[in-house]
Structure formats: structure tokens, C-alpha cells
Amino acid sequence: MTKPGKKAAKRLPPRPPVIDPYLPQNGNYGYRVSRYELELEYKVAINRLTGTATITAVTLATLKEFTLDLADALGVSKVTVNGRRPEHFGHRAGKITIKLVTAIPAGAAMTIVIRYGGSPRAINSVWGDVGFEELSNGVLVAGQPNGAASWFPCDDHPSSKASYRFVISSDSPYCVVSNGELVSRRVRAAHTTWTYEQPEPMAPYLATLQIGDYQTIKLAKNPISMNAALPSRLRERFEHDFGRQPQMMKLFIKQFGPYPFAAGYTVVVTDDDLEIPLEAQGISVFGANHCDGERHSERLVAHELAHQWFGNSVTARRWRDIWLHEGFACYAEWLWSEESGGPSADARARHYHQKLKDLPQDLILADPGPQLMFDDRVYKRGALTLHALRLRLGDTKFFALLQDWTTRYRHSTVITDDFTGLAAAYSDESLRPLWTAWLYEKQLPPLDRK
């Protein structure tokens, strides 16, 4: 009972449990998305985006109210669910909240249509600006880890994979690149509409939009269709700096298994400099500074290509396991170095092992924490963990394991235990001491064959 003269404390609705403590505001409960269909119009000169998102999902529980992720820079003008207006919808603090007139039972289909628009911008995060970014003459989207909501409403978490269709209208002089196969390109006076179909499941952060004054070129058809979009002024440098991508592709198919995406692989080079390259599904994005005519960024070219297997097809279900992306892509750099006449993977491993020994020993690879998840030590120690495993298993079993990994979990999400569990089948002795030392202890272990 409440004492006379005192008001009862207002009860706040319970907060939903956090899906991923690394991104506590991201992800949503009660449904699973199977497809996004985005119809967008973007005006480069005034940075104006208008769009309609049609989201197909299935309910996981009886649903009366649910949320989606969308940045506050974009406004929502209309919402329907299964063709009906909801009782209420609101948009604040990066969430669209939708309250239905009648609850939808568990296991039912749900089609959500959202009309929205505004002047998109990057989302500020502990890792800097993430997502939609204006260039000097165009746009790029770098969605990792939580930037998808900067340009479309979504369930923005890597565990939530879906197929996509992008219909994007922009000013005719510009080239528009997005994920999947370009199925149509319609020119209508001052505007061109580009339609891309991405059938393989994709995490929202890997969805991308690249707009620029680009020349498109075909690089190779075998073993995989490879294309590029870049400023014409960089064409000659690009042909030298990126010229060995077909050989990289052949090596990685041999060592990692079949390339996972039917539409092939596209490289975009922006007219602006970029601090680091960016991966998207089926696409990698580099800055003009990575195209210097001297192949100074070739290790990064290999790194981003390797992400198509490790990160884009086989995707970490939670961000604490990001070493399953970055450690594997970093190790691919070392494999390419060995293949292309540079230092061997073993020489690279011993070089970086010595460097890591001189750095602070305060990182747990399998759970580095959000502040350190993009620390270079995650990349290098992750690659060293794989090299230690290779030394233990031998080349035949090691590369058979990698191919089994990419095949078994193709287009799926994984955690570290999935990899360590699979690796056990390739070893005659327990790998537990190796995993404990490399993944779960801060102190860097020695790199040896035992």
C-alpha cells in the first residue's frame, strides 16, 4: 500500500533484454526478417533521400508491439503492417516503435511497409562515424557494425540475415552500385533507376550504397565475374594495383572453397581518400589513396576479398566473435604474400608475434570488448591463432578444415565454439590448451609446433 499523502511511483515498462552487449541499442525481438525491398530516390546535390521499405518477416511470438532500427536523421511518414495502419507508431532514439490494433499470432507472416525520408548522415559511435557518408561528389555507405539504420529501417544486427532487392533512382550522370546482381538499369531524362537483386542472405551492416562519377569496367570472367567502378583518372593505376585480383581469387577458392556469391565481386574506388577500405557483401570499397600505382595496398586488396568468405558468407552471430572475420582475413593476407613471392605465412606470423609481444597484454581475443573489437591486435592475434592451429594440424588438415567451415556454415551465422568444435574433428589430440592460450587468456602464448 501507498502511505497517505504520497503518490505511487510510476512503473516504467520493462526494458527488453539486450541482444548483444557490444551494441546494446541494436537488434529487435519478436520476429525474423526474411527479405527487404527498398525503393529509394537520392538527390546528390542536396543530400535528400526518400524511400519505401517493404520488409517481409515471420513472427516468433504473439506480437502486439515491436521495433525496428532507423537513425533519427530520417523521418517516418507512413507505416502499414499486413496492409493495415497500426494503432500507433513512433520514432525516437534510433527506434521505430509500432503498436498494432490486433496482435499477430506466432508463426504468422508479416509485411511491414515504411515510407521515410530526410537528409541521411553517419551514425556517431564509439568507433567513429558509421554508415551513410557524403563524399565530395557522391555517397558511400560503410555499415560495420551498426550503420545500416543510417539509410533504411531494419533489424540491424549481424544475426539477422535476409535477402534484398534495391531499386535506386539517382541523377543520371552518376553510377550507382549496390549488393547483388544488376538486373536492370532504366534511364529516364535526368534520372536513372538501378535495380539490384541480392538473393543470398545478408546481414544488414553488409548492405551498401555507392554513388559516384564512376567508370565501370569488367576485370575478369574466370574463375569468378569481377568488376570495378572508379574515377576514369585512376584507371591506369588501378589496373596495376588491383591487377592480381584474379590470381587472389583462384588461390582463395583453392584454399577456402567456392566463392559464395553468384553475382560475382565488385571493387569500388572513390574519388576521395579513405582511411581504411570497407567490406560489403560482394563488394569492397577503397579510397583513391589505395590506388597509387605502386601496389602499396595489395595486402588490403587480399584482406577485403577474403572477407567474402569470412565475415560476409560466414558471419559472426555476435560482435565478441569478430576475430572470426578479421583474424581469417588477416591470415589470407599472409597466404597471398607467400603465393605472390613475398614473405611466407610463417615468416609473417613470427614477425607479428614479435611485435605483439611488445604491446600491452590486456586483450582477450574471443571477447575483446566493444572498445577494442577493431584493435589491430584482434586482427594479428586472430591470424596468429590460425597459424598456431596450422602448425598443430599440418597443411592438409588445416585447409580441409577451412573448406569444411565455409561449406558447413555458408550464408549462416556462427560463434567461436562452432569453429573450435569443428576443428576438434581434425585433430588426434585435444586442442583445448591451444584455444585456452590463444582465445581466452590475455598473455600472448609462444608460437611453436607443440
N, C-alpha and C positions, 0 to 999 in steps of 0.2 A: 504494500500500500504506500501511497504518497502522503507525506505529512501535510496537515492542513496548512494552507497558505503557500505551498510550494508546488511548482509546476513539474509534471513528469518530464523526464529527459526525453528528447525526441530520438526515436530509434531510427538509425540510418539503415538502409537496405544493405544486406551482406555483400561484401565485395566478392566477385568470382575469384576462384583460385588462380594463381599465376601459372601460365603455361610454360614460360621459360624465364628463369630469374635473370638471365643476361639481358632480356628485353621485356621487362615486366608489363609494359603497356601494350605489347603486341600479341596478336592471336585472339581468337574468339571461340566461344563454346556453343554447342547445341546443334551444329550442322557440319557437313563436309562438302566443300565446293568441288564440282567435277568439271566446270567449264566457265570461262569468262569470254564474253563477246563485247568488244569495245569499239564503239563508233565515235571517232574523235575528229574535231576540227581544230587546227592550231594555226594562229597567225603570228609569224615570227617577229614582225616589226614591233608589235605591241605586246608580245608575250601573253596572248589570250588563248586559253584552252576551253572548249566546250565539248561535252560528250554525253553519251548514254552508255552505261554499263549494264549488260544483261548477264546475270550471274545464276547459273544453274547449280543447285545443291540438293542434298538429301538431309533430312532431319535425323539427328542421333538420339533425340529425346522429344517428348512433347514440348512444343515451342510456342510460347506466347509473346516472348520478347527476346531480341537478340541484337548483336552489334556487328559492325564492320569497321575496318580501319580506313580513315581518309584524313589527310592533313587539313588543318584549319584554313590554309590559304585558299582552298577550294570550297565553294558553297554548293549546297544541295537544294534543288528546286522542286523535285518531284520524286516520289517513291511509290512503287506498287509491288505487291507480293502476290503471286499467282493471279495477276490481273486486277487485284483489288487494292484500294488505298488502305493503308494501315490506320489504326485508331490514332496513332501519333508517331511522328519521327522527329528526332533532334540531332544536332551535330555540334559537338564541342569536345575540346581536349583530345582531338585526333580520333574520335569515335562517332560513327553514326549509330544511334540507338533507334530501333524500330519496334514499336509495340503493336501487336496485331489485334484486330477486332475479335477473331476467333482463333483459338490455339490450333496449331497443325500437329497431328499425331506423329509419333516416332516412325521413322522409316518412310516418310512421305516425300515426294518430290516438291521442290520449292524453286520458283523462278522469281528472282528479285530484279527489278528494273529501276535504275537510279539515274536521274538526269542531274548533271552537275556542271560546274564551270568556275572560271576565275583566272587569276594570274599565278601559275604554279611556281614554286620555288623549292629549293632544297630544304630538307628537314635537319635542323640542328641537333647533333647528337654528341655523345662523349668521344666519338671518332671523327668529329668534324661534320661538315655539311654532306648529307647523303640524299641521293635521289635525283630529282629534276634540276638541271642546271643550264642556264643560258650561256651560250658561247658568244664570241664576237660576231658570228654570223651563223647562228643555228642553235641547236639544242643537243645535249646528251643526257641520258639517264644512267646513273651509276647506283643501282639499288641496294647493294650489300651494305649492312644487313637488314635495314628497315626502311628503305627508300621507296618501295612500291607505292605506298599510300600517298606519296607526293604527287602522283598523277592519275591514279584510279582507285576506286573503292575496292577493298579486297580483304581477305583473311591473311594478313601479312606475317606469315611465319613459314620457315622452310619445310615444316612437316606437312604443309597444306599444298599439295601439288594438284594441278589441274591442266586441262588443255585450253588453248586460247585461239581467238580469232581477232585480228586487229584490222580495222578499217579506218585509215588515217588520211584526212584531207588537209593539204597544206599548199602554200604558194608554189606555183608551177616551176619556178627556177630551181627549187630545192629538191634534193634527193632524200627520201625517207626510208630508213632501214629499221626493221623490227624483227622479232623472232619468227622462225619457221620459213615456209616456202612462200615466195611472192606469187600469188595466184592470179592477181590482176592489177593493172595499172591503167586508170582512166584519166585522160586529160580533158578538162572542160574549161576552156578560156584561161582564166588566171589561176585556176586551182587544179591540182592533180590528186586523185584519190588512189591510195596504195592499199592493197588488201593482202595480209599475210595470214597463213594458217599454220599453227603450231600444234600438231596432234599429240606429240609425246608429252606426258605430264611434266609440268614445270613449276618450281617454287616461285612465288610472286616476286621475290627480290631479283630473280634472273630475267624477268620481263624487262624489255628495254625499248627505248625510242631514241633514234639518232637522226637528226635533221641537219643537213648542211649543203653547201655548194660543192657537191662531190661528183667526181667521175667514177663510174662503175666499170670494173674490169674482171674478166674471168681469168683465174690463175691456173687452174688445173681441173681435169675431169677424173683423173685416176690417181690414187685409188678412191678418192672422195672428191665431189664437186667443191671447189674452193673459189671464193670471190673476194673482191675488195671494193671499198668505197673510200675515196680520198681526194684531196685537192689535186688538180692536174699538175700544179707546180712541184708536187712531191713524187710524181710518177717514177722518175729515173732512180731516185734514191730508194724508193720503196722496192723496186724490182731487185735491187741488190740486197737491201736489209732483210726483206721477207722472202727472198728467192728460194730459200731452202726449206720452206714450209712443207712442200710435198714429200721431201725426204723425212722430215719430222713425223708427218702423218703415217708414212709407211713403218717407221720404227715403232711408233706408239701403238699402231694396230697389231704389230707383231708381238709387242710385249704386254699390252693391256687388253687386247681383244678388239672386236669390231667397233668402228666409230659409231656412237649411239644415236645419231640424229639424221633422219632421212633427207632433210633439206640441205645437208652439207654444212660448210663452215665459211663464215664471212668475217673479214677483218675490216674495221673502220679506223681510219686515221683522221683525226680532227685537224683543223687549221690552227688550233690553239695548242700550246704546250699543256701537258698533263703531268701531274706529279708521279702518278703510277698508272699502268694500264688497268683496264677494268674488264671483268668477265661477265658475260651474259650467256644464256643458253643458245648455242650455235653461233655465237658472235663474240669477238674480242675487240676492245676499243683501245687505241693507242693515241698518244699525242704527237704533234709534229716533231717534238724533241726526240721521240723514239725512232725517228726516220732521218738519220744523219748521214747515210751513205757509207757508214763505217762498220755496220753490224755491231755497234756497241750495246744494243739492246736485244741481241739474239737470244740470250738466256730467258728474257721475259717473253719473247715470242713463243718459245717452247713451253714456258710455265703456263701461259694463258691457254694454249692449245690443250695441254694436259688436263686442264680444268673441265674440259668437255666430258671426260670420263669421271674425274674425281672432283665432285662438287656439283656438277650440273646434271649428270645422269645419276650417279650415286651421291646422294645429298645427306648431309648430317641432319638428323631429326631435331637436334638441339645444338645451340651455338657453343656449348662447352666442348663439343667434339670437333671443333673446326680444324684440328690437326689432320683429320681425315680428308680435308680439302687441301690445305696448304702444305702439309708435310709431303703428301704424294706429288703435288705439282712441283714442289721444290726438288724432290728426288728426280723427277722427269728432266729437270734442267741438267742434272748431273749425268743422267743417262745419255742425253743429247750431246753433252760435252764429250763424252767418251766416244760416241758414234761418229762425231764430226771431226775427230782428230785433236781434240783438246785434252785436258787432264782427265784421267779416268774417274769413274764414280768413287772408287776407293780413295784416290788422291784428294778429290773434293771433300769427301767425308772427313778425312783426317785433318785437312786444313781447317774446316769449320768446327771440328771438335776442339781443336786447339784454341780457336777464337772464343768459343762458348765457355771454355774453362776460365777465361779471364773476365767474364761478365758475371753480374750478380746471380747467385744460385737461389732464386726466390720464385721460380715458376714451376707449376705442376702442369705438364703437357696436356693431360686428359681433362683438366679443369683449370685453365689459366685465369679465369675471371674476366668480366667484360672489359676492364681497363687494359688487359694485356692480350686479348684474343687476336689482335693484329700485330702483336710484337714480333719482330723478326726472329726472335728466339723460338717462337712456336713453329715457324717455317723450317728453320735449320734443325732444331731438335727433332721435329717430326720426320724430316728426311733422314737424320741420323738413326732414328728408331728403325726405320725401314732398312737402312744399310746394316744395322746390327742384326736384324732378322734375316737378311740375305746371307750374311756371313754364317749364321747358325744353320739355315736350311740348305744352302747351296743354290746355285742359279736355277737349276731345273725346277726344283720345288717352289722356289720363291716366285718365279714368273708364272708358274702354273697357278699359284695362289692368287696372284693379282688378276689373272684372267678369270678365275673362278669368282672372285669378288665382284668384278664388273659385270659378269654374266648373271650371277645369282641375284644381285641387287640392282639390276638395270632399271632405271626410271623409278627407283624406290628411295626410301629414307632409312638411315642406319644410325647406330650408335657404336661407340668404341667396342663394347662387348661383342657385337656382331663380328667385327674383324678378328679380335683375339680368339673368339670361339671357332671361327672358320680356320684360322691359322693352326689351331691345335691338331687338325686332321692331317697337316703336312709335316708334323714333327714327331720323331720317335721318342722324344723326351719332353718333359713338361717345359712350357715356355713361361710359366708363371714368374720365375725370378727375373726374366728379361722384361716382361711387362711391368712388374713392380718397380724395377730400377728406372726404366725409361719413361713410363707413363705416369707413375703415381708418387714418385719421390722427387724432391727439389734438386738434390745434388746430382750433377751430371755424372753418369757412370762411365767407366772406361770403355773404349771401343776396341773390342778384341773378338776373337773367334770362339770364345767359351762363354 
